Amino acid sequence: MSAQTALIIGASRGIGFELARQYRAEGWRVLASVRRPVDAAALEMLGCIVLQLDLNDAAQCVALGERLATEQLDIALLNAGVYGPLTGAPETPSSHEFDAVMHANVLGAMRVLPLLGPLVASAGGRLAVTSSSMGSISLRTNTNGWLYRASKAALNSLLVDASLSYAPAICVALHPGWVRTAMGGDGADLDVVESAAGIRATLAGLRATDNGHFFNYNGAPLSW
Ligand SMILES: NC(=O)c1ccc[n+]([C@@H]2O[C@H](COP(=O)([O-])OP(=O)(O)OC[C@H]3O[C@@H](n4cnc5c(N)ncnc54)[C@H](OP(=O)(O)O)[C@@H]3O)[C@@H](O)[C@H]2O)c1
């Protein structure tokens, strides 16, 4: 039997890199995207096939679709994301801050989910986005990072749209936990190894009835 294929978008560092490492360690064929060519070497050392993609570059997204056209993806994870300003409501972000976060986290997803959905559907696989509990409206208790929260809430909306579009792919939004990465900071709860292992186990355990739902890294359901 041939190896299963996972695509990780945003694999240069942090949670995405660790997911690529763990899938390779388990013998998967891994397609891993980076923005900067200099970040390719570490992933190639792991045996990943490295693709270049900046979600802010529409032409690169089109090229990614052409590159992947003959692939069947057992797992596709849109993991890339940016946080933007730390400020909460009611501090209005600048146009530049708004565009940077919304383009990467939302427009980027609207560019690549339509490319990935059919490739995951043809494998009967799992299509996931790395969202955040900060994007949940029902779980909200403060407004810190309100621009990031809005972007992840929008990403969750896109994921539900994907779940209605790409049967039999199982489409889910994932919260990776609060993880010690450049984004999560040194004081975060979780080691990246534990977060990635939980994400992989959660994806592996998904059933058809999980399509269109939101999960914590440890498999616990989250509310929108
Ligand atoms: N860490 C946490 O506690 C936490 C909690 C909840 C959710 N998340 C989410 O988990 C995901 C991964 O976070 P992380 O903690 O691993 O963050 P990270 O260490 O800051 O890594 C972010 C990744 O996204 C990539 N990226 C950013 N903008 C991109 C763009 N325009 N095009 C392509 N790639 C882009 C980065 O590439 P470069 O190296 O080129 O910048 C990097 O690979 C994010 O979506 C984040 O929102 C993280």
The ligand as an SDF file (V2000), in Angstrom:
LIG
                    3D

 48 52  0  0  0  0  0  0  0  0999 V2000
    0.5670   29.0840   19.2450 N   0  0  0  0  0  0  0  0  0  0  0  0
   -0.6440   29.1600   19.7660 C   0  0  0  0  0  0  0  0  0  0  0  0
   -0.8150   29.2150   20.9980 O   0  0  0  0  0  0  0  0  0  0  0  0
   -1.8530   29.1420   18.8690 C   0  0  0  0  0  0  0  0  0  0  0  0
   -3.1170   29.1220   19.4820 C   0  0  0  0  0  0  0  0  0  0  0  0
   -4.2610   29.0890   18.6840 C   0  0  0  0  0  0  0  0  0  0  0  0
   -4.1200   29.0440   17.3060 C   0  0  0  0  0  0  0  0  0  0  0  0
   -2.8930   29.0590   16.7440 N   0  0  0  0  0  0  0  0  0  0  0  0
   -2.8180   29.0040   15.2700 C   0  0  0  0  0  0  0  0  0  0  0  0
   -1.9710   27.9340   14.8940 O   0  0  0  0  0  0  0  0  0  0  0  0
   -1.3570   28.2190   13.6320 C   0  0  0  0  0  0  0  0  0  0  0  0
    0.1390   28.0230   13.7590 C   0  0  0  0  0  0  0  0  0  0  0  0
    0.5780   28.8790   14.7850 O   0  0  0  0  0  0  0  0  0  0  0  0
    2.0610   28.8390   15.4030 P   0  0  0  0  0  0  0  0  0  0  0  0
    1.8790   29.0570   16.8490 O   0  0  0  0  0  0  0  0  0  0  0  0
    2.8180   27.6640   14.9160 O   0  0  0  0  0  0  0  0  0  0  0  0
    2.6000   30.2040   14.7780 O   0  0  0  0  0  0  0  0  0  0  0  0
    4.0170   30.6530   14.2100 P   0  0  0  0  0  0  0  0  0  0  0  0
    5.1180   29.9260   14.8940 O   0  0  0  0  0  0  0  0  0  0  0  0
    3.9510   32.1350   14.2450 O   0  0  0  0  0  0  0  0  0  0  0  0
    3.9630   30.1180   12.6890 O   0  0  0  0  0  0  0  0  0  0  0  0
    3.0720   30.6930   11.7750 C   0  0  0  0  0  0  0  0  0  0  0  0
    3.2140   29.9680   10.4540 C   0  0  0  0  0  0  0  0  0  0  0  0
    2.3270   30.5680    9.4950 O   0  0  0  0  0  0  0  0  0  0  0  0
    3.0940   30.9350    8.3400 C   0  0  0  0  0  0  0  0  0  0  0  0
    2.5100   32.0850    7.6630 N   0  0  0  0  0  0  0  0  0  0  0  0
    2.1610   33.2730    8.1960 C   0  0  0  0  0  0  0  0  0  0  0  0
    1.6850   34.0940    7.2470 N   0  0  0  0  0  0  0  0  0  0  0  0
    1.7350   33.4010    6.0800 C   0  0  0  0  0  0  0  0  0  0  0  0
    1.3910   33.6910    4.7420 C   0  0  0  0  0  0  0  0  0  0  0  0
    0.9340   34.8860    4.3750 N   0  0  0  0  0  0  0  0  0  0  0  0
    1.5670   32.7270    3.8130 N   0  0  0  0  0  0  0  0  0  0  0  0
    2.0390   31.5240    4.1380 C   0  0  0  0  0  0  0  0  0  0  0  0
    2.4110   31.1890    5.3840 N   0  0  0  0  0  0  0  0  0  0  0  0
    2.2540   32.1110    6.3490 C   0  0  0  0  0  0  0  0  0  0  0  0
    4.4680   31.2480    8.9090 C   0  0  0  0  0  0  0  0  0  0  0  0
    5.4220   31.2930    7.8720 O   0  0  0  0  0  0  0  0  0  0  0  0
    6.7580   32.2380    8.0200 P   0  0  0  0  0  0  0  0  0  0  0  0
    7.7580   31.4380    8.8090 O   0  0  0  0  0  0  0  0  0  0  0  0
    7.1760   32.4670    6.6050 O   0  0  0  0  0  0  0  0  0  0  0  0
    6.3630   33.4900    8.7370 O   0  0  0  0  0  0  0  0  0  0  0  0
    4.6330   30.0850    9.8690 C   0  0  0  0  0  0  0  0  0  0  0  0
    4.9370   28.8910    9.1770 O   0  0  0  0  0  0  0  0  0  0  0  0
   -1.7770   29.6520   13.2750 C   0  0  0  0  0  0  0  0  0  0  0  0
   -2.8500   29.6180   12.3660 O   0  0  0  0  0  0  0  0  0  0  0  0
   -2.2260   30.2230   14.6140 C   0  0  0  0  0  0  0  0  0  0  0  0
   -3.1830   31.2630   14.4520 O   0  0  0  0  0  0  0  0  0  0  0  0
   -1.7520   29.1140   17.4800 C   0  0  0  0  0  0  0  0  0  0  0  0
  1  2  1  0
  2  3  2  0
  2  4  1  0
  4  5  1  0
  4 48  2  0
  5  6  2  0
  6  7  1  0
  7  8  2  0
  8  9  1  0
  8 48  1  0
  9 10  1  0
  9 46  1  0
 10 11  1  0
 11 12  1  0
 11 44  1  0
 12 13  1  0
 13 14  1  0
 14 15  2  0
 14 16  1  0
 14 17  1  0
 17 18  1  0
 18 19  2  0
 18 20  1  0
 18 21  1  0
 21 22  1  0
 22 23  1  0
 23 24  1  0
 23 42  1  0
 24 25  1  0
 25 26  1  0
 25 36  1  0
 26 27  1  0
 26 35  1  0
 27 28  2  0
 28 29  1  0
 29 30  1  0
 29 35  2  0
 30 31  1  0
 30 32  2  0
 32 33  1  0
 33 34  2  0
 34 35  1  0
 36 37  1  0
 36 42  1  0
 37 38  1  0
 38 39  2  0
 38 40  1  0
 38 41  1  0
 42 43  1  0
 44 45  1  0
 44 46  1  0
 46 47  1  0
M  CHG  2   8   1  16  -1
M  END
$$$$
